[in-house]
Amino acid sequence: MFANLTDRLRQVVDHVRGRGRLTDENIQEAVREVRRALIEADVALPVVRELIARVQERAVGTEINRSLTPGQAFIAILQQEIATQLGTEAVGINLRHQPPVPILMVGLQGGGKTTSTAKLAIHLKERMGRRPMVVSLDTRRPAAMLQLERLAAQAGVSCAAASPEERPADIARRALEQARREQADVLILDTAGRTRLDEELLAELRELHGLVSPAETLFVLDSMAGQDAVNAARAFSGALPVTGIILTKVDGDARGGAALSARAVTGQPIKFIGTGEKLPALEPFIPERMAMRILGMGDVLGLVEDLGRKVDREQAERLARKVGKGKGFDLADLREQLEQMVNMGGLEGLLAKLPLPGGISADKVAGQMDPRAIRRQIAIINSMTVGERRFPKTINGSRRQRIARGAGVGVPDVNRLLKQHEQMQKVMKRFSKGGLQKALRNMPGGAGRFPGA
């Protein structure tokens, strides 16, 4: 996420951090490097000028806290100003409306509206306890209706019926009635898109807006489209009462210009970001945390929230009790841990929110790992018998060959997994003997690494 911008700003941060004191010359040099990094990230020029002016004004002022070095103070100023640029505070979704609460999704074709509609529905269902319904109003792209229907089934939410032969307004009217009958809390309406904004599309959107009176009109912005997407957002917000932005494909955006420009250009807050292809990969946008991630400081609070939400606590407690009683950590237990990691977004998802040492990028580390490695390891364990998972030492040469064939991998892959399990078993034994703190203190460098690393 924003790897190029993060790398450039990290270089500035590392350079400034090494200064014993900051002079006007040092500040000017650092500010020039920040400006260059922002321009290369495709941040809108007016936004660059405004942000740089604020950083420079504060850096040459008297805001140096005695508890901080001048370099630390400059970094704090830069982080605060980037957070201000992204939005002074998180703005949640507005559901203060007579149910079913209508939410209108608008944007250009290919920006990710349909996928974001399903992601928002699952977010409302799983994290806010709502009963959402979705409906497709895209009569120009019949595949969009089928796509949303399938995504809704995956998300476990209701999808109102729609036909390409109907008018979008008629579909919306009928969907509202259906949502009331089924007592849905929220109705998310996925509208048609175009490759560019035209009067016909605007007329259709204005009619829909007047019909449903949405509590939210969310513009879905493809962050990888850069300034083209930002210009489209400006045009939409000028023609419709847009209330917020969903920034999609953030995980694939190396530059970050759209994220830093969108709020300033449209005047509307970024409310959510899409961080992956999976349906749960939608996060509320928190400016301060995003600023820290852009500067390579990680988002540990976000990671803790993910762990609390996605880790199966009963499963974790069951494993803790088992290990505490001195019972072995078998391959079935390892499979459960690997599946938990997949649910967390894999190693890439974990690394993206960890503050890594200077010069190390989460994207670069993740790029050195095969994202399919964890799934291959799960497949290897699935190819074993129940007895083999429980007693790994019974897996001899012929069994390894059979397991490898069943998983579609080579015998060295099976050997590697068994070796990693053996290392993890040694660590788990320390839990039963001396508790967590002792285990962590005595953990050897290689034994505690992530499986698949």
Secondary structure per residue as TSV (DSSP state, phi and psi in degrees):
chain	resnum	aa	ss	phi	psi
A	1	M	-	360.0	119.2
A	2	F	-	53.0	38.7
A	3	A	H	-60.4	-42.4
A	4	N	H	-64.4	-45.7
A	5	L	H	-64.8	-43.4
A	6	T	H	-61.1	-43.7
A	7	D	H	-61.5	-44.0
A	8	R	H	-66.9	-44.8
A	9	L	H	-69.2	-32.9
A	10	R	H	-62.4	-38.5
A	11	Q	H	-62.3	-42.0
A	12	V	H	-63.0	-45.8
A	13	V	H	-60.4	-46.7
A	14	D	H	-62.8	-37.6
A	15	H	H	-66.7	-44.8
A	16	V	H	-70.2	-36.6
A	17	R	H	-61.1	-30.3
A	18	G	T	-78.0	-5.5
A	19	R	-	-81.5	132.2
A	20	G	S	-69.2	-34.9
A	21	R	S	-148.0	159.8
A	22	L	-	-105.6	126.4
A	23	T	-	-104.8	170.0
A	24	D	H	-56.8	-37.1
A	25	E	H	-66.4	-43.5
A	26	N	H	-61.5	-43.6
A	27	I	H	-63.1	-45.0
A	28	Q	H	-61.5	-39.7
A	29	E	H	-65.0	-45.1
A	30	A	H	-64.0	-42.5
A	31	V	H	-63.8	-39.8
A	32	R	H	-61.2	-40.8
A	33	E	H	-67.7	-38.9
A	34	V	H	-63.5	-43.9
A	35	R	H	-59.7	-44.2
A	36	R	H	-63.5	-41.0
A	37	A	H	-63.3	-41.0
A	38	L	H	-67.4	-41.2
A	39	I	H	-65.4	-43.1
A	40	E	H	-64.7	-26.1
A	41	A	T	-81.1	2.9
A	42	D	T	69.2	33.1
A	43	V	-	-77.1	139.5
A	44	A	-	-57.2	136.4
A	45	L	H	-57.5	-42.8
A	46	P	H	-59.5	-35.1
A	47	V	H	-67.9	-42.5
A	48	V	H	-59.1	-48.1
A	49	R	H	-61.0	-43.2
A	50	E	H	-67.4	-44.6
A	51	L	H	-65.4	-44.8
A	52	I	H	-63.2	-40.4
A	53	A	H	-61.6	-40.7
A	54	R	H	-68.3	-43.2
A	55	V	H	-62.2	-45.8
A	56	Q	H	-64.4	-42.3
A	57	E	H	-62.5	-42.5
A	58	R	H	-74.0	-35.1
A	59	A	H	-68.2	-33.2
A	60	V	T	-90.8	-0.1
A	61	G	T	-83.8	-157.1
A	62	T	T	-113.7	40.6
A	63	E	-	-95.5	15.3
A	64	I	-	-75.3	116.7
A	65	N	-	-76.2	136.6
A	66	R	T	-63.5	-22.4
A	67	S	T	-82.0	-6.9
A	68	L	S	-113.8	150.8
A	69	T	-	-76.1	160.9
A	70	P	H	-57.0	-37.3
A	71	G	H	-64.1	-43.2
A	72	Q	H	-63.3	-37.6
A	73	A	H	-64.2	-40.9
A	74	F	H	-64.1	-42.3
A	75	I	H	-62.1	-41.9
A	76	A	H	-62.5	-41.5
A	77	I	H	-62.8	-45.3
A	78	L	H	-62.3	-43.7
A	79	Q	H	-63.2	-42.4
A	80	Q	H	-65.9	-39.9
A	81	E	H	-72.8	-34.7
A	82	I	H	-65.4	-40.7
A	83	A	H	-62.4	-41.0
A	84	T	H	-63.1	-39.3
A	85	Q	H	-64.0	-37.1
A	86	L	H	-76.9	-18.6
A	87	G	-	135.3	131.0
A	88	T	S	-63.8	-28.0
A	89	E	S	-153.6	161.8
A	90	A	-	-68.0	138.3
A	91	V	-	-117.3	113.0
A	92	G	-	-77.8	172.3
A	93	I	-	-76.1	139.1
A	94	N	-	-88.0	114.8
A	95	L	-	-116.0	16.1
A	96	R	-	-81.7	86.3
A	97	H	S	-162.7	155.6
A	98	Q	S	-63.5	124.3
A	99	P	S	-63.0	147.8
A	100	P	S	-75.1	132.2
A	101	V	E	-71.8	117.9
A	102	P	E	-82.4	133.1
A	103	I	E	-125.0	121.6
A	104	L	E	-100.1	122.6
A	105	M	E	-99.6	122.0
A	106	V	E	-128.5	161.4
A	107	G	-	154.9	177.2
A	108	L	-	-78.2	161.5
A	109	Q	T	-65.3	137.2
A	110	G	T	86.2	1.6
A	111	G	S	-81.2	-14.2
A	112	G	S	104.9	26.0
A	113	K	H	-62.6	-48.3
A	114	T	H	-64.6	-45.7
A	115	T	H	-63.8	-41.0
A	116	S	H	-65.7	-32.2
A	117	T	H	-61.3	-46.6
A	118	A	H	-67.6	-39.2
A	119	K	H	-63.4	-42.5
A	120	L	H	-64.5	-38.7
A	121	A	H	-61.3	-44.5
A	122	I	H	-70.9	-31.1
A	123	H	H	-64.1	-46.3
A	124	L	H	-63.4	-37.4
A	125	K	H	-72.5	-50.6
A	126	E	H	-87.4	-30.2
A	127	R	H	-108.1	-13.4
A	128	M	H	-124.4	-0.4
A	129	G	-	67.9	27.8
A	130	R	-	-96.8	167.8
A	131	R	-	-115.3	87.5
A	132	P	E	-84.8	156.3
A	133	M	E	-129.1	146.0
A	134	V	E	-120.2	157.9
A	135	V	E	-152.7	141.4
A	136	S	E	-97.4	127.7
A	137	L	-	-107.4	12.6
A	138	D	-	-86.3	87.5
A	139	T	-	-81.0	-11.4
A	140	R	S	-85.7	-19.7
A	141	R	-	-128.1	85.5
A	142	P	H	-53.4	-31.0
A	143	A	H	-62.5	-25.4
A	144	A	H	-65.0	-37.5
A	145	M	H	-65.8	-43.6
A	146	L	H	-66.7	-39.9
A	147	Q	H	-60.8	-46.5
A	148	L	H	-67.0	-37.0
A	149	E	H	-60.2	-43.7
A	150	R	H	-68.9	-40.8
A	151	L	H	-65.3	-38.5
A	152	A	H	-63.0	-39.1
A	153	A	H	-63.6	-41.5
A	154	Q	H	-63.3	-38.4
A	155	A	H	-79.1	-14.9
A	156	G	T	73.7	34.9
A	157	V	-	-122.1	160.3
A	158	S	E	-74.2	146.7
A	159	C	E	-129.0	119.6
A	160	A	-	-70.1	146.3
A	161	A	-	-66.9	145.8
A	162	A	-	-151.1	151.0
A	163	S	-	-135.7	140.2
A	164	P	T	-62.0	-19.7
A	165	E	T	-78.4	-14.0
A	166	E	S	-88.6	161.5
A	167	R	-	-79.0	142.8
A	168	P	H	-53.9	-39.3
A	169	A	H	-63.6	-38.0
A	170	D	H	-67.4	-39.1
A	171	I	H	-63.5	-44.4
A	172	A	H	-62.4	-42.1
A	173	R	H	-63.3	-44.6
A	174	R	H	-69.1	-35.4
A	175	A	H	-65.6	-37.8
A	176	L	H	-62.2	-42.6
A	177	E	H	-64.3	-42.4
A	178	Q	H	-64.5	-41.1
A	179	A	H	-62.0	-38.5
A	180	R	H	-65.9	-43.8
A	181	R	H	-62.2	-41.2
A	182	E	T	-87.3	2.5
A	183	Q	T	57.6	42.1
A	184	A	-	-74.0	144.1
A	185	D	S	-79.4	-35.9
A	186	V	E	-136.2	141.6
A	187	L	E	-120.6	116.9
A	188	I	E	-101.6	121.3
A	189	L	E	-105.7	115.1
A	190	D	E	-90.3	112.4
A	191	T	-	-92.6	169.7
A	192	A	-	-73.0	156.4
A	193	G	-	-124.4	171.3
A	194	R	-	-135.5	165.2
A	195	T	S	-72.2	-20.2
A	196	R	S	-150.1	160.0
A	197	L	-	-75.8	126.7
A	198	D	-	-133.7	167.2
A	199	E	H	-66.2	-34.0
A	200	E	H	-61.7	-45.4
A	201	L	H	-64.1	-43.5
A	202	L	H	-62.1	-40.1
A	203	A	H	-62.5	-41.0
A	204	E	H	-64.8	-43.1
A	205	L	H	-67.5	-38.7
A	206	R	H	-63.9	-40.1
A	207	E	H	-62.6	-44.4
A	208	L	H	-64.3	-41.6
A	209	H	H	-62.1	-44.0
A	210	G	H	-65.8	-32.5
A	211	L	H	-73.1	-47.3
A	212	V	H	-96.4	-14.5
A	213	S	-	45.9	65.4
A	214	P	-	-64.9	144.9
A	215	A	S	-72.1	-29.7
A	216	E	E	-136.6	135.9
A	217	T	E	-118.5	104.0
A	218	L	E	-101.6	124.2
A	219	F	E	-88.3	124.4
A	220	V	E	-93.3	114.8
A	221	L	E	-114.7	124.8
A	222	D	E	-78.8	108.3
A	223	S	G	-64.5	-24.8
A	224	M	G	-76.7	-12.0
A	225	A	G	-82.3	-5.9
A	226	G	T	62.5	-136.2
A	227	Q	H	-67.9	-25.1
A	228	D	H	-60.6	-42.7
A	229	A	H	-68.2	-38.6
A	230	V	H	-65.6	-40.2
A	231	N	H	-64.1	-38.4
A	232	A	H	-65.2	-39.4
A	233	A	H	-62.5	-39.9
A	234	R	H	-61.9	-43.7
A	235	A	H	-65.0	-42.5
A	236	F	H	-64.2	-45.7
A	237	S	H	-67.7	-23.7
A	238	G	H	-78.0	-24.9
A	239	A	H	-100.7	-23.0
A	240	L	S	-131.2	154.1
A	241	P	-	-77.1	68.9
A	242	V	-	-65.1	136.1
A	243	T	-	-109.4	-10.6
A	244	G	E	-176.2	173.4
A	245	I	E	-127.3	139.1
A	246	I	E	-109.6	117.4
A	247	L	E	-93.6	114.9
A	248	T	E	-100.6	164.3
A	249	K	-	58.7	30.6
A	250	V	G	-63.7	-32.9
A	251	D	G	-64.6	-23.9
A	252	G	G	-101.2	1.9
A	253	D	-	-91.4	111.6
A	254	A	S	-84.8	-16.7
A	255	R	S	-96.4	-54.6
A	256	G	-	92.6	4.1
A	257	G	H	-62.9	-38.6
A	258	A	H	-65.2	-40.5
A	259	A	H	-62.7	-42.2
A	260	L	H	-77.3	-20.7
A	261	S	H	-97.3	-29.5
A	262	A	H	-56.6	-48.7
A	263	R	H	-66.3	-43.0
A	264	A	H	-65.4	-38.2
A	265	V	H	-74.8	-39.5
A	266	T	H	-94.0	-22.6
A	267	G	S	78.3	6.1
A	268	Q	-	-116.4	148.5
A	269	P	-	-76.4	149.1
A	270	I	E	-78.9	123.5
A	271	K	E	-101.8	-32.3
A	272	F	E	-142.5	156.2
A	273	I	E	-128.4	139.3
A	274	G	E	-91.1	124.1
A	275	T	-	-116.3	17.7
A	276	G	S	170.5	176.5
A	277	E	S	-80.7	-25.2
A	278	K	S	-70.1	152.6
A	279	L	T	-60.5	-37.9
A	280	P	T	-74.1	-4.4
A	281	A	-	-80.3	60.3
A	282	L	E	-135.5	124.2
A	283	E	E	-118.5	141.3
A	284	P	E	-60.5	142.1
A	285	F	-	-88.4	119.4
A	286	I	-	-118.8	106.2
A	287	P	H	-52.5	-45.5
A	288	E	H	-62.5	-42.3
A	289	R	H	-68.2	-39.0
A	290	M	H	-65.1	-38.3
A	291	A	H	-60.9	-39.8
A	292	M	H	-65.6	-39.0
A	293	R	H	-67.1	-39.3
A	294	I	H	-62.3	-35.7
A	295	L	T	-86.6	7.6
A	296	G	T	77.3	19.8
A	297	M	-	-93.8	-2.2
A	298	G	-	77.2	-178.6
A	299	D	-	-143.6	74.4
A	300	V	H	-65.9	-36.9
A	301	L	H	-61.2	-42.1
A	302	G	H	-63.2	-38.4
A	303	L	H	-65.4	-41.8
A	304	V	H	-62.3	-41.3
A	305	E	H	-63.4	-41.2
A	306	D	H	-61.8	-43.5
A	307	L	H	-61.6	-43.9
A	308	G	H	-63.8	-31.5
A	309	R	H	-87.9	-36.4
A	310	K	H	-103.0	-20.8
A	311	V	S	-80.8	133.7
A	312	D	-	-75.9	104.0
A	313	R	H	-65.9	-39.4
A	314	E	H	-61.7	-41.7
A	315	Q	H	-63.9	-43.0
A	316	A	H	-64.5	-41.4
A	317	E	H	-66.6	-37.2
A	318	R	H	-62.5	-42.7
A	319	L	H	-66.1	-40.8
A	320	A	H	-62.2	-42.6
A	321	R	H	-63.6	-41.7
A	322	K	H	-63.2	-46.3
A	323	V	H	-67.4	-38.9
A	324	G	H	-61.7	-29.6
A	325	K	T	-85.0	2.8
A	326	G	T	85.2	8.4
A	327	K	-	-79.0	152.2
A	328	G	-	-69.5	154.5
A	329	F	-	-92.3	98.7
A	330	D	-	-92.2	-176.9
A	331	L	H	-71.5	-26.0
A	332	A	H	-65.9	-37.3
A	333	D	H	-65.7	-41.5
A	334	L	H	-62.1	-40.9
A	335	R	H	-60.4	-41.5
A	336	E	H	-60.8	-40.9
A	337	Q	H	-67.5	-38.1
A	338	L	H	-65.5	-40.1
A	339	E	H	-65.5	-36.7
A	340	Q	H	-61.9	-39.9
A	341	M	H	-66.0	-38.6
A	342	V	H	-60.9	-42.5
A	343	N	H	-63.6	-26.5
A	344	M	T	-82.3	0.4
A	345	G	T	97.3	13.6
A	346	G	H	74.5	-175.4
A	347	L	H	-61.6	-34.6
A	348	E	H	-60.6	-43.1
A	349	G	H	-64.4	-37.5
A	350	L	H	-70.7	-46.0
A	351	L	H	-62.7	-34.6
A	352	A	T	-61.5	-23.2
A	353	K	T	-108.8	6.1
A	354	L	S	-98.5	138.9
A	355	P	-	-76.8	100.6
A	356	L	-	-83.9	157.2
A	357	P	-	-59.0	157.5
A	358	G	T	-53.2	136.7
A	359	G	T	84.9	-7.1
A	360	I	-	-105.1	122.4
A	361	S	-	-101.0	138.3
A	362	A	H	-58.8	-40.9
A	363	D	H	-62.6	-38.9
A	364	K	H	-68.8	-42.7
A	365	V	H	-63.2	-46.3
A	366	A	H	-62.9	-34.5
A	367	G	H	-66.1	-22.4
A	368	Q	T	-84.1	-5.4
A	369	M	S	-110.4	145.3
A	370	D	-	-82.1	114.4
A	371	P	T	-62.4	-14.9
A	372	R	T	-90.5	-2.6
A	373	A	H	-61.7	-43.0
A	374	I	H	-64.8	-42.1
A	375	R	H	-65.2	-35.4
A	376	R	H	-64.2	-39.9
A	377	Q	H	-65.6	-39.1
A	378	I	H	-62.1	-41.9
A	379	A	H	-62.2	-38.2
A	380	I	H	-62.7	-45.7
A	381	I	H	-65.3	-37.3
A	382	N	H	-64.4	-24.6
A	383	S	T	-80.9	-4.9
A	384	M	S	-90.5	159.5
A	385	T	-	-78.0	165.8
A	386	V	H	-59.3	-40.4
A	387	G	H	-64.7	-39.4
A	388	E	H	-67.0	-37.0
A	389	R	H	-66.0	-36.8
A	390	R	H	-77.9	-35.7
A	391	F	-	-126.6	79.5
A	392	P	G	-58.9	-25.6
A	393	K	G	-67.6	-13.7
A	394	T	G	-80.3	-6.8
A	395	I	-	-82.2	98.4
A	396	N	-	-91.2	-170.1
A	397	G	H	-60.4	-46.2
A	398	S	H	-67.6	-36.6
A	399	R	H	-66.3	-38.4
A	400	R	H	-61.7	-39.7
A	401	Q	H	-64.8	-43.3
A	402	R	H	-62.9	-43.2
A	403	I	H	-63.7	-42.1
A	404	A	H	-62.2	-43.4
A	405	R	H	-62.8	-43.1
A	406	G	H	-64.4	-31.7
A	407	A	H	-93.1	-8.1
A	408	G	T	72.2	33.5
A	409	V	S	-129.2	179.2
A	410	G	-	-91.0	161.1
A	411	V	H	-59.2	-37.5
A	412	P	H	-57.8	-32.2
A	413	D	H	-66.4	-39.6
A	414	V	H	-65.6	-43.7
A	415	N	H	-60.5	-40.7
A	416	R	H	-64.0	-43.7
A	417	L	H	-63.3	-43.9
A	418	L	H	-63.7	-35.9
A	419	K	H	-67.0	-42.6
A	420	Q	H	-64.5	-39.2
A	421	H	H	-63.8	-40.2
A	422	E	H	-61.8	-40.5
A	423	Q	H	-65.4	-41.6
A	424	M	H	-66.9	-33.7
A	425	Q	H	-60.4	-41.1
A	426	K	H	-63.0	-40.3
A	427	V	H	-65.0	-43.8
A	428	M	H	-64.4	-30.4
A	429	K	H	-63.3	-33.0
A	430	R	H	-66.9	-29.4
A	431	F	H	-61.2	-43.5
A	432	S	H	-73.5	-25.0
A	433	K	H	-89.9	-42.1
A	434	G	H	-134.7	8.9
A	435	G	H	85.1	173.7
A	436	L	H	-62.5	-47.6
A	437	Q	H	-62.4	-42.5
A	438	K	H	-63.7	-39.7
A	439	A	H	-63.1	-42.7
A	440	L	H	-68.1	-38.2
A	441	R	H	-64.7	-37.8
A	442	N	H	-97.7	3.2
A	443	M	-	-64.8	123.6
A	444	P	-	-68.2	154.2
A	445	G	T	-55.5	-39.1
A	446	G	T	-88.6	-19.2
A	447	A	T	-74.9	-25.1
A	448	G	T	-96.2	9.3
A	449	R	S	-73.7	160.4
A	450	F	-	-66.2	141.5
A	451	P	T	-60.1	137.3
A	452	G	T	91.5	-7.0
A	453	A	-	-77.7	360.0
